[in-house]
Amino acid sequence: MNAVTLTYLAISTGVFMVANSLLKTYATGQKPLILIAALAAFCLGNFLMVKVMQGNGLGLALALSLVFQLVAITLIAFLFFGERPTSLQVAGVVLGIVSIAMIAWPKGGV
């Protein structure tokens, strides 16, 4: 994965974090403009993910994106919304990180 693709992945993850945070805000306040902003952010995030998919293929791009989002969403939920993951949920996040390391490991193996 080159630096440009990693940059697209990082930006798309940030955009998805904004979109998910907006959805959480919408769920508590029910303001339609917040929902529209969240949907627009999801569209932008998916557009950016197309660039990542072009560089690395569908499987790797989506696996990387999902685990990056898993970690980032868990942090946002903890830091900004006061949600506390259980030990089982923390173990799931750790397993997600391990899984992406295995998927993204350089070809040729250990």
SENUZA-484206 format. One record per residue: y, z, x of N, C-alpha, C in turn; residue in three letters. Coordinates in steps of 0.1 Angstrom, whole numbers, padded with zeros to 4 digits, always signed. Each point is the difference from the previous one (the first is absolute). Layout:
YZXYZXYZXAla;...
This chain:
-0012+0000+0009+0012+0000-0009+0012+0000+0009Met;+0009-0010-0002+0012-0001+0008+0011+0009-0005Asn;+0011+0001+0007+0011+0008-0003+0007-0004-0013Ala;+0001-0013-0002+0007-0006-0012-0008+0005-0013Val;-0014-0002+0001-0008+0004-0011+0000+0015-0003Thr;+0000+0008+0011+0002+0014-0002+0013+0004-0006Leu;+0010-0007+0003+0014+0002-0006-0001-0003-0015Thr;-0006-0011-0003-0001-0003-0015-0008+0011-0007Tyr;-0011+0005+0007-0008+0010-0006+0008+0013-0002Leu;+0008+0004+0010+0008+0012-0001+0010-0001-0010Ala;+0007-0012-0001+0010-0001-0011-0006+0000-0013Ile;-0011-0007-0002-0006-0001-0013-0005+0014-0004Ser;-0005+0008+0009-0004+0014-0003+0012+0008-0005Thr;+0011-0002+0007+0012+0007-0004+0005-0004-0014Gly;-0001-0013-0003+0004-0005-0013-0009+0006-0011Val;-0013+0000+0003-0010+0006-0009+0003+0015-0002Phe;+0004+0007+0010+0003+0014-0001+0012+0002-0010Met;+0010-0008+0002+0012+0000-0009-0005-0003-0014Val;-0008-0010-0002-0005-0003-0013-0008+0011-0007Ala;-0009+0006+0008-0008+0011-0006+0009+0012-0003Asn;+0010+0003+0009+0009+0011-0003+0008-0002-0013Ser;+0004-0013-0001+0008-0003-0013-0009+0002-0012Leu;-0013-0004+0001-0009+0002-0011-0002+0014-0003Leu;-0001+0009+0010-0001+0014-0002+0013+0005-0007Lys;+0011-0004+0004+0013+0003-0006+0000-0004-0015Thr;-0004-0012-0002-0001-0006-0014-0009+0009-0009Tyr;-0011+0004+0006-0010+0007-0008+0006+0014-0005Ala;+0009+0005+0008+0007+0013-0004+0012-0002-0009Thr;+0006-0012+0001+0013-0002-0007+0000-0011-0010Gly;-0009-0009+0000-0002-0011-0009+0013-0009-0002Gln;+0006-0003+0011+0012-0009+0000-0004-0014+0003Lys;+0002-0009-0009-0005-0014+0002+0005-0007+0013Pro;+0012+0003+0004+0005-0007+0012-0007+0004+0012Leu;-0005+0013+0001-0008+0004+0011-0013-0007+0000Ile;-0006-0002-0012-0013-0008+0000+0002-0014+0004Leu;+0011-0007-0004+0003-0013+0005+0002-0001+0015Ile;+0007+0010+0006+0002+0001+0014-0014+0001+0007Ala;-0008+0009-0005-0014+0002+0006-0008-0013+0000Ala;+0001-0007-0012-0008-0013-0001+0006-0011+0010Leu;+0013+0000+0002+0006-0009+0009-0004+0003+0015Ala;-0001+0013+0003-0004+0005+0013-0015-0004+0002Ala;-0008+0001-0010-0014-0004+0002-0001-0015+0003Phe;+0008-0008-0007+0000-0014+0002+0004-0003+0015Cys;+0010+0006+0005+0005-0002+0013-0011+0005+0010Leu;-0006+0011-0002-0011+0005+0008-0012-0010+0001Gly;-0004-0005-0011-0011-0010-0001+0004-0013+0007Asn;+0013-0004-0001+0004-0012+0007-0001+0002+0015Phe;+0004+0012+0005-0001+0003+0014-0015+0001+0005Leu;-0008+0004-0009-0015+0001+0003-0006-0014+0002Met;+0006-0010-0006-0005-0013+0002+0001-0004+0014Val;+0011+0004+0006+0002-0003+0015-0010+0007+0008Lys;-0004+0012-0003-0010+0007+0007-0013-0006-0002Val;-0003-0005-0012-0013-0007-0003-0001-0013+0008Met;+0011-0007+0001-0001-0012+0008-0003+0002+0014Gln;+0004+0011+0006-0002+0003+0014-0014+0006+0003Gly;-0006+0007-0010-0012+0007+0003-0011-0001-0010Asn;+0002-0008-0010-0010-0001-0010+0001+0010-0011Gly;-0007-0002-0011+0001+0009-0012-0006+0013+0003Leu;-0012+0001+0005-0007+0012+0002+0008+0010+0009Gly;+0003-0004+0012+0007+0009+0009+0014+0004-0005Leu;+0007-0010-0006+0014+0003-0004+0000+0010-0012Ala;-0009-0001-0009+0000+0009-0012-0005+0014+0005Leu;-0010+0000+0008-0006+0013+0005+0011+0007+0008Ala;+0007-0006+0009+0011+0006+0007+0011+0005-0010Leu;+0004-0008-0009+0011+0003-0010-0004+0012-0008Ser;-0013+0000-0005-0004+0011-0009+0000+0013+0007Leu;-0005+0001+0013-0001+0012+0007+0014+0005+0004Val;+0008-0009+0005+0014+0003+0003+0007+0006-0012Phe;-0002-0006-0012+0006+0005-0012-0006+0013-0004Gln;-0013+0002+0002-0006+0013-0004+0006+0011+0008Leu;+0002-0002+0013+0006+0011+0008+0014+0002-0004Val;+0008-0011-0001+0014+0001-0003+0002+0007-0014Ala;-0007-0005-0010+0001+0006-0014-0003+0015+0000Ile;-0011+0004+0008-0003+0014+0000+0011+0008+0007Thr;+0006-0005+0010+0012+0007+0006+0012+0001-0009Leu;+0003-0011-0007+0011+0000-0010-0003+0010-0011Ile;-0012-0001-0005-0004+0010-0011+0002+0014+0005Ala;-0004+0003+0012+0001+0013+0005+0014+0004+0003Phe;+0008-0008+0007+0013+0003+0004+0011+0000-0011Leu;-0001-0010-0008+0011-0002-0010-0003+0004-0014Phe;-0013+0000-0004-0004+0003-0014-0007+0014-0001Phe;-0002+0006+0012-0006+0014-0001-0015+0000-0003Gly;-0007-0012+0001-0014+0000-0004-0008+0005+0013Glu;-0011+0007-0003-0008+0006+0011-0014-0006-0001Arg;-0004-0008+0010-0014-0005-0001-0010+0011+0003Pro;-0012-0002-0007-0011+0010+0003-0006-0004+0013Thr;-0009+0009+0005-0007-0003+0013-0008-0012-0002Ser;-0006-0002-0011-0008-0012-0002+0008-0013+0001Leu;+0012+0001-0006+0009-0012+0001+0005-0002+0014Gln;+0003+0010+0007+0004-0001+0014-0012-0007+0008Val;-0012+0005-0003-0012-0006+0007-0001-0015-0003Ala;+0004-0004-0013+0000-0014-0003+0010-0008+0007Gly;+0012+0006+0002+0010-0007+0008-0005-0002+0014Val;-0006+0010+0006-0005-0001+0014-0011-0010+0001Val;-0009-0001-0010-0010-0010+0000+0006-0014-0001Leu;+0011-0001-0008+0007-0013-0001+0005-0005+0014Gly;+0006+0010+0007+0005-0004+0013-0011-0004+0010Ile;-0011+0007-0001-0012-0003+0008-0005-0014-0004Val;-0001-0003-0013-0005-0013-0004+0009-0011+0005Ser;+0013+0002-0001+0008-0011+0005-0001-0002+0015Ile;-0002+0011+0007-0002-0002+0015-0013-0008+0002Ala;-0010+0002-0008-0012-0007+0002+0001-0015-0004Met;+0008-0002-0010+0002-0014-0005+0009-0008+0010Ile;+0010+0006+0005+0010-0006+0009-0004+0000+0014Ala;-0012+0006+0004-0004+0001+0014-0001-0014+0006Trp;+0004-0001+0012+0000-0013+0006-0015-0006+0000Pro;-0001-0013-0001-0013-0006-0001-0007+0001+0014Lys;-0013+0002-0001-0007+0003+0012-0006+0014+0000Gly;+0005+0008-0009-0005+0013-0002+0002+0010+0012Gly;-0007+0011-0001+0002+0011+0009-0008-0003+0013Val;
